[in-house]
Amino acid sequence: EGNEPGDSAKITYSELLHKVCQFANVLRGQGVKKGDRVSIYLPMILELVVAMLACARIGALHSIVFAGFSADSLCERILDCGCSLLIT
C-alpha cells in the first residue's frame, strides 16, 4: 500500500525474491559488503522494501530516511551514521 488512497501493488514472494536478489547484486557491484551502512531515501514504494531486503540479504545495515526531509537533514543523517551509499 502506498501513501495515496488507491496506490497499491501486488507481488508474489517469488517476484519479490527475484527483485531483492537483483538489487543485492547491484549493491555488491557498487562495493557494498557486510557491515557497510546504506541510507535509503525513498517514498513508500515497492523499491523501498526491495532495497531494505537487499541490504539485509548481503548483511549491510540500512537507515531509512523519510522522503519528506530536506537536503540538509538528509546530509546530517548520512554523516551521523557514516553511510557508504545513498539509495534514492
SVG drawing of the C-alpha trace seen along z (x, -y; Angstrom):
<svg xmlns="http://www.w3.org/2000/svg" viewBox="-8 -22 42 40">
<polyline fill="none" stroke="black" stroke-width="0.4" points="0.0,0.0 1.3,-3.4 0.7,-6.8 -2.2,-7.8 -5.5,-6.0 -5.7,-3.6 -1.9,-3.3 -1.3,0.4 0.5,3.2 0.5,7.0 3.7,9.0 4.3,12.7 7.1,13.9 8.9,15.3 8.8,12.0 9.9,10.2 12.8,12.6 13.9,12.1 13.9,8.3 15.7,8.5 18.4,10.8 18.9,8.5 19.2,5.4 21.6,7.2 23.8,7.9 23.7,4.2 24.7,3.2 27.6,5.7 28.6,4.3 28.8,0.9 31.2,2.3 28.7,2.6 29.6,5.5 28.6,7.0 28.7,4.4 28.6,1.4 25.9,-1.3 23.4,-2.3 20.9,-5.2 17.6,-4.8 15.8,-8.0 12.6,-6.8 8.8,-7.3 6.5,-4.4 7.0,-2.4 7.9,1.2 11.5,0.3 11.9,-0.8 11.1,2.7 13.3,4.3 16.2,2.0 15.7,2.9 15.6,6.6 18.6,6.5 20.6,4.7 19.6,7.4 20.4,10.1 24.1,9.0 24.5,8.1 24.6,4.3 23.0,2.1 20.3,-0.3 18.9,-3.6 15.7,-4.7 15.2,-8.5 11.7,-9.8 11.4,-11.1 10.0,-14.5 13.2,-15.5 15.2,-18.4 18.6,-18.0 20.3,-19.4 18.5,-16.9 19.4,-14.1 23.0,-15.2 23.2,-15.2 21.8,-11.7 24.2,-10.4 27.1,-11.9 25.9,-10.7 25.7,-7.1 28.7,-7.0 26.9,-5.7 28.9,-4.4 25.9,-4.6 22.7,-6.5 19.7,-4.9 17.2,-7.4"/>
</svg>
